[in-house]
Amino acid sequence: MMSGYVGDRAVVLGGSIAGSLAARVLADAYREVTVVDRDDLTERAEPRHATPQGHHIHALLARGQQILDELFPGFTDELIALKVPTGDFGTSLTWFFKGTAIKRAETGLTCVAAGRPLLENRIRHRIRRLPNVVFREQTDVLGLVASADRGAVSGVRVQSRVPGSAEEVLAADLVVDTTGRGTRTPRWLAELGYPEVAEERVTMDLTYTTCHFRGPLPFDPIGEDIALLPVATPAFRRGAIFARMPDRYSLSLTGVLGDRPPTDYEGFLAYAESLPIPEVYKALRDAEPLGPPASFRFPASIRRRYERQARHLGGLVVMGDAACVFNPVYGQGMSVAAIQSLVLRDHLRQGPPEPRAFFRDLARAIDGPWEMSAGADLGFPEVRGRRTLKSRLGNAYITRLQAAAAVDAELSKAFLRTAGLVDPPQSLMRPRVISRVLRGGR
């Protein structure tokens, strides 16, 4: 805990994982923290209206799990007590590239197969214990309130969704936007006379379709493990995550560049049968679905470059998907939100966050995950985005590394530690790793 407060009131816009983690670190720095969300943040672990992607499989990467245990001591043990499947990232998950599994290897990294609704529920359960955090649910955010000179935020205009409610202003020393991909901060800044926020886009036109199944399965290729992951590559563009969840089995099918996994059940199974590993279809062809398949379309990854602005509005910071929306197939979103919460915590230890310095450090935290996911997507020739010599060489190298990892456990471990956001992408360029890749894993 911090020794003293740096301000009186902080307001967080959005109550999902990024917003909840922001509230957790703000509670140590502000006397009062208010989290505003348009939904009813129910205590039930179920998908919310504002997060339609909540129906689909979400991964908590290793670095995210480590941070949650740091911010909420005993968090993983709490999930285990709820019978959430857990295991090592290198031995409880089977990763396939071009239909070939990489070598299993103990990584020492914990995989927690909780799913997003349950994770959100347990995080909010911890946040509600904090005496200085208040949730304003079923409340719309209408806009920012700025000082007379438009140099800093002084509050937020909100309105309850209860019919007949009047608009009101929540005073704030700091506003944190975690409203996700639908963020209106760039528009609000423009209305206040601030420069346009630069964006990077990588357009891959992804669709993923998920169906849940009752266990036990007639044929179970997962067993006591957690998941099979046939990863889409430029050579074979269809991918999947087939996972054992706390109370069900789930299959998310992915397609890029307009290849859309069907939502009719027969079409869904036919798509599963087309995957380069037969175990998925064999496991589900006679299984009992718990409902019809549901689809979610993701047109593009978007990175908003607040660090490049010439001027910043004081008292306003942006985090989570509002700052950078990652391709969900890489499972980075929740874990990068956790990493960003530590960036905020570090700045709060020095006093109220100064936006220019905060956004600069936030960009550094985002650089590695963005380089991995955007770079991998740009390996598909038809994906639109800015390609560099570094991304082209990186894709060629990673393809060789994944092939060599089929017979080399050390390369599997190195790759998974990087994919889990524990080690930076540069760690895959260490001489020892390069040597093993060039030898083809021998």
C-alpha positions in Angstrom: 0.0 0.0 0.0 1.1 3.6 -0.7 1.9 5.8 2.3 -0.4 8.7 1.2 -2.9 9.8 -1.3 -2.0 11.9 -4.4 -5.5 13.1 -5.0 -9.1 13.1 -3.8 -11.2 11.7 -6.6 -10.5 9.4 -9.6 -13.1 8.2 -12.1 -12.7 5.1 -14.2 -14.8 4.9 -17.4 -15.7 1.2 -18.0 -15.9 -1.6 -15.4 -14.4 -4.6 -17.3 -11.0 -6.1 -16.6 -8.9 -3.1 -17.6 -11.2 -0.8 -15.6 -11.2 -3.0 -12.5 -7.5 -3.3 -12.5 -7.1 0.4 -12.9 -9.5 0.9 -9.9 -7.4 -1.6 -7.9 -4.2 0.5 -8.2 -6.0 3.9 -8.0 -7.5 2.8 -4.7 -4.1 3.1 -3.1 -3.6 6.6 -4.5 -7.0 8.4 -4.3 -9.4 8.9 -1.5 -12.3 8.0 -3.6 -12.5 5.9 -6.8 -15.7 5.7 -8.9 -16.1 3.1 -11.6 -18.8 4.0 -14.2 -20.3 1.3 -16.4 -23.4 1.2 -18.6 -24.1 -2.5 -17.6 -25.4 -4.1 -14.5 -22.1 -5.6 -13.2 -23.9 -8.6 -11.9 -22.3 -10.9 -9.4 -23.1 -13.8 -11.7 -20.2 -15.1 -13.9 -21.8 -14.6 -17.2 -21.2 -12.6 -20.4 -22.3 -8.9 -20.3 -24.2 -6.9 -23.0 -21.2 -4.6 -23.4 -18.8 -7.4 -24.0 -20.3 -9.7 -26.7 -17.0 -11.3 -27.1 -17.4 -12.7 -23.6 -19.2 -15.8 -25.0 -15.9 -16.9 -26.6 -12.8 -18.5 -25.2 -10.4 -16.0 -23.6 -6.9 -16.8 -22.6 -5.1 -15.4 -19.5 -1.5 -15.4 -20.5 1.2 -16.2 -18.0 2.2 -12.6 -17.3 -1.4 -11.7 -16.7 -1.7 -14.6 -14.2 1.4 -13.4 -12.3 0.1 -9.8 -12.1 -3.3 -10.9 -10.8 -1.6 -12.8 -8.1 0.4 -9.8 -7.2 -2.5 -7.4 -7.1 -4.9 -9.9 -5.5 -2.8 -12.3 -3.3 -4.1 -15.9 -3.6 -6.1 -15.2 -6.7 -5.0 -18.3 -8.6 -5.6 -20.5 -5.5 -9.1 -19.0 -5.4 -9.7 -20.1 -9.0 -8.3 -23.6 -8.3 -10.7 -23.9 -5.4 -13.5 -23.2 -7.9 -12.2 -26.2 -9.9 -10.8 -24.0 -12.7 -8.4 -26.2 -14.8 -4.8 -25.1 -14.4 -1.5 -26.4 -15.6 1.8 -25.5 -17.2 1.7 -23.6 -20.4 4.2 -26.0 -22.1 2.7 -29.3 -21.0 -1.1 -28.7 -20.5 -1.5 -27.0 -23.8 -0.7 -28.7 -27.1 0.3 -26.2 -29.8 0.1 -27.1 -33.5 1.6 -25.1 -36.3 0.9 -26.3 -39.9 -0.7 -29.4 -38.3 2.5 -30.4 -36.3 2.7 -30.1 -32.5 5.7 -28.4 -31.0 7.6 -30.3 -28.4 6.2 -30.3 -24.9 8.3 -28.5 -22.3 8.0 -27.4 -18.7 8.0 -23.6 -18.7 7.2 -22.9 -15.0 4.3 -20.7 -16.2 0.8 -21.2 -15.0 -2.2 -21.5 -17.4 -5.6 -20.7 -15.8 -8.6 -21.8 -18.0 -11.2 -19.6 -16.2 -12.8 -17.8 -19.1 -13.5 -14.1 -19.2 -16.9 -13.9 -17.3 -15.5 -15.8 -14.3 -12.3 -13.8 -14.3 -14.2 -10.5 -14.4 -16.5 -11.8 -11.7 -13.7 -12.7 -9.3 -11.7 -9.6 -10.0 -14.8 -7.4 -9.3 -15.4 -9.4 -6.2 -12.0 -8.4 -4.9 -12.5 -4.7 -6.0 -15.8 -4.5 -4.1 -14.0 -5.2 -0.9 -12.0 -2.0 -1.2 -13.8 0.6 1.0 -12.9 3.6 -1.2 -14.1 2.2 -4.5 -17.7 2.8 -5.7 -19.4 1.3 -8.7 -21.9 3.4 -10.7 -23.7 0.8 -12.7 -26.3 1.2 -15.5 -24.9 4.7 -16.1 -23.9 6.2 -19.4 -20.9 8.4 -19.9 -21.9 11.5 -21.9 -18.6 13.4 -22.0 -15.7 15.1 -20.3 -15.8 18.3 -18.3 -12.7 20.4 -18.8 -11.3 23.4 -17.0 -12.0 26.9 -18.3 -8.7 27.0 -20.3 -9.3 23.4 -21.6 -6.0 22.4 -20.2 -7.2 19.7 -17.8 -10.1 17.5 -16.9 -12.3 18.5 -14.0 -15.0 15.8 -14.2 -17.2 13.6 -16.3 -20.8 14.1 -17.4 -22.9 11.0 -16.7 -26.6 9.9 -16.7 -28.2 7.0 -15.1 -30.1 4.6 -17.4 -33.1 4.7 -15.1 -35.9 6.5 -17.0 -36.3 10.1 -15.9 -32.8 10.4 -14.5 -31.0 13.8 -14.9 -27.5 14.4 -16.2 -25.0 15.0 -13.5 -21.3 15.7 -13.2 -18.8 13.6 -11.3 -15.9 15.7 -10.2 -12.5 14.1 -10.8 -8.8 14.9 -10.4 -8.1 12.0 -12.7 -10.2 10.3 -15.4 -9.1 6.9 -16.7 -10.8 5.8 -20.0 -11.1 2.0 -20.2 -14.2 1.9 -22.3 -12.7 -0.4 -24.9 -12.7 -0.4 -28.7 -15.7 2.0 -28.7 -13.8 4.7 -26.9 -14.9 8.3 -27.6 -11.8 9.9 -26.1 -10.3 10.8 -29.6 -13.6 12.6 -30.4 -13.8 14.4 -27.1 -10.2 15.6 -27.4 -10.9 17.0 -30.9 -14.0 18.8 -29.6 -11.7 20.4 -27.0 -9.2 21.5 -29.7 -6.6 18.8 -29.2 -4.7 17.2 -32.1 -6.1 14.1 -33.8 -4.9 10.9 -32.2 -2.8 8.9 -34.6 -3.8 5.3 -35.3 -2.1 2.2 -36.6 -4.4 -0.5 -38.1 -3.8 -4.1 -39.1 -6.9 -5.3 -41.0 -7.3 -9.1 -41.1 -11.1 -9.5 -41.1 -11.2 -12.2 -38.4 -14.3 -14.1 -37.5 -14.5 -16.6 -34.6 -17.4 -18.8 -33.9 -17.7 -20.7 -30.6 -19.9 -23.6 -29.4 -19.9 -25.1 -25.9 -20.4 -28.8 -25.2 -21.4 -30.9 -22.3 -18.8 -33.1 -20.7 -17.7 -35.8 -20.5 -16.9 -36.2 -24.2 -17.4 -39.6 -26.0 -13.8 -39.2 -27.2 -11.6 -36.9 -25.1 -8.2 -35.9 -26.6 -7.5 -33.3 -23.9 -7.8 -35.6 -20.8 -6.4 -33.8 -17.8 -4.7 -31.2 -19.9 -6.4 -27.8 -20.8 -6.4 -27.3 -24.6 -5.5 -28.1 -28.1 -4.5 -25.1 -30.2 -4.1 -25.6 -34.0 -2.9 -22.1 -34.9 -3.8 -20.5 -38.2 -0.8 -19.7 -40.4 -0.4 -18.3 -43.9 0.0 -21.9 -45.1 -3.4 -22.9 -43.5 -5.6 -20.0 -42.5 -8.1 -21.8 -40.3 -7.4 -22.1 -36.6 -9.1 -23.2 -33.4 -8.9 -23.3 -29.6 -10.4 -26.5 -28.1 -10.5 -26.2 -24.3 -11.6 -27.8 -21.1 -13.4 -25.2 -19.1 -14.6 -25.4 -15.4 -18.1 -26.7 -16.4 -17.9 -27.5 -20.1 -15.8 -28.0 -23.2 -15.6 -25.2 -25.7 -14.4 -24.9 -29.2 -13.7 -21.5 -30.9 -13.1 -21.7 -34.6 -11.2 -18.9 -36.3 -11.1 -17.7 -39.9 -9.3 -14.7 -41.5 -9.7 -12.6 -44.6 -13.4 -13.3 -44.9 -13.4 -17.0 -44.1 -16.2 -17.2 -41.6 -16.8 -20.3 -39.4 -20.5 -21.0 -39.7 -23.1 -20.6 -37.0 -25.3 -23.5 -38.1 -24.3 -26.6 -36.2 -23.7 -28.9 -39.2 -21.6 -26.2 -40.9 -19.7 -25.6 -37.6 -18.8 -29.3 -37.4 -17.7 -29.4 -41.1 -15.4 -26.4 -40.5 -13.9 -28.3 -37.5 -13.4 -31.3 -39.7 -11.3 -29.2 -42.1 -8.7 -28.4 -39.4 -5.3 -30.0 -40.0 -5.6 -32.1 -36.8 -8.5 -34.7 -36.7 -8.8 -34.9 -32.9 -11.1 -31.9 -32.6 -13.8 -33.2 -35.0 -13.5 -36.7 -33.7 -14.1 -35.4 -30.1 -17.2 -33.4 -31.0 -19.0 -35.2 -33.8 -21.0 -37.1 -31.2 -20.9 -34.6 -28.4 -23.9 -32.7 -27.0 -23.8 -29.0 -27.7 -25.1 -26.7 -24.9 -26.6 -24.2 -27.4 -26.1 -23.0 -31.0 -22.7 -21.6 -32.1 -22.2 -17.9 -31.8 -20.0 -15.6 -33.9 -18.0 -12.5 -33.3 -16.4 -10.5 -36.1 -13.1 -8.6 -35.5 -12.2 -6.4 -38.5 -8.9 -4.9 -37.4 -6.3 -4.5 -34.6 -6.1 -0.8 -33.7 -3.3 1.0 -31.8 -4.0 4.6 -30.8 -0.7 6.5 -30.5 -1.4 8.9 -27.7 2.3 9.2 -27.0 2.7 11.0 -30.3 0.3 13.9 -29.5 1.9 17.3 -29.4 -0.4 18.3 -26.5 -2.1 16.3 -23.8 -5.2 17.0 -21.7 -4.2 17.0 -18.1 -5.8 14.6 -15.8 -6.8 12.1 -18.5 -5.2 8.7 -19.3 -6.3 5.9 -21.5 -5.8 2.1 -21.0 -6.9 -1.3 -22.1 -8.6 -1.7 -25.5 -9.3 2.0 -25.5 -5.5 2.4 -26.1 -4.8 -0.7 -28.2 -7.1 -3.4 -29.5 -5.3 -6.7 -30.1 -6.3 -9.5 -32.4 -8.0 -11.8 -29.9 -6.7 -15.1 -31.3 -3.3 -14.3 -29.5 -5.0 -14.0 -26.1 -3.1 -10.8 -25.2 -5.9 -8.3 -24.3 -6.5 -9.2 -20.6 -2.8 -9.7 -19.9 -1.7 -6.5 -21.5 -4.4 -4.7 -19.5 -2.8 -6.2 -16.4 0.6 -5.0 -17.5 -0.8 -1.5 -18.1 -2.2 -1.4 -14.6 1.4 -1.8 -13.3 2.5 1.2 -15.5 -0.3 3.2 -13.9 0.8 2.0 -10.4 4.4 3.0 -11.1 3.4 6.5 -12.1 1.0 6.9 -9.1 3.9 6.2 -6.8 5.5 9.5 -8.1 2.3 11.5 -7.8 -0.7 12.3 -10.1 0.1 10.8 -13.6 1.5 13.3 -16.1 -0.1 12.3 -19.4 3.0 12.7 -21.6 5.2 10.6 -19.4 2.4 8.0 -18.8 1.6 7.5 -22.5 5.3 7.2 -23.3 5.7 4.4 -20.8 2.4 2.8 -21.8 3.6 2.7 -25.4 6.7 0.8 -24.3 4.6 -1.7 -22.5 2.4 -2.2 -25.6 5.4 -2.4 -28.1 6.3 -6.1 -27.5 2.8 -7.6 -27.6 1.9 -5.4 -30.6 5.1 -6.4 -32.4 4.2 -10.1 -31.9 0.5 -10.1 -32.8 0.5 -7.4 -35.6 3.7 -8.9 -37.0 2.2 -12.4 -37.1 -1.0 -11.1 -38.9 1.1 -9.2 -41.5 2.6 -12.6 -42.4 -0.7 -13.2 -44.3 0.0 -11.5 -47.6 -3.5 -10.1 -48.0 -3.7 -8.6 -44.5 -3.5 -4.8 -44.7 -1.1 -2.9 -42.6 2.3 -1.3 -42.5 5.0 -3.8 -43.2 8.6 -3.2 -42.4 11.8 -5.1 -43.1 11.9 -6.1 -39.4 8.4 -7.6 -39.6 9.2 -9.5 -42.8 12.4 -11.0 -41.3 10.7 -11.7 -38.0 7.9 -13.7 -39.6 10.4 -15.8 -41.6 12.4 -16.4 -38.5 9.4 -17.3 -36.3 8.2 -19.8 -38.9 11.6 -21.6 -38.8 11.6 -21.5 -35.0 8.1 -23.1 -34.8 9.2 -25.8 -37.2 12.3 -26.5 -35.1 10.3 -26.5 -31.9 8.6 -29.7 -33.1 11.7 -31.6 -32.0 13.4 -29.1 -29.6 11.8 -28.6 -26.2 14.2 -25.6 -25.5 12.8 -23.8 -28.4 9.2 -24.6 -27.3 10.0 -23.1 -23.9 11.6 -20.0 -25.4 8.6 -19.4 -27.7 6.0 -20.0 -25.0 7.7 -17.6 -22.5 7.6 -14.9 -25.2 4.0 -15.7 -26.3 3.1 -15.6 -22.6 4.5 -12.0 -22.3 7.0 -13.1 -19.7 10.0 -12.6 -21.9 10.3 -9.9 -24.5 10.4 -10.7 -28.3 14.1 -9.9 -28.3 14.8 -12.9 -26.2 14.1 -15.1 -29.2 17.1 -13.5 -30.9 19.6 -14.6 -28.3 22.6 -16.4 -29.9 21.8 -19.7 -28.2 18.2 -19.6 -29.5 19.3 -18.5 -33.0 21.8 -21.3 -33.1 19.2 -24.0 -32.3 16.8 -22.5 -34.9 19.4 -22.6 -37.6 20.2 -26.2 -36.8 16.6 -27.0 -37.3 16.1 -28.1 -33.7 18.6 -30.9 -33.9 
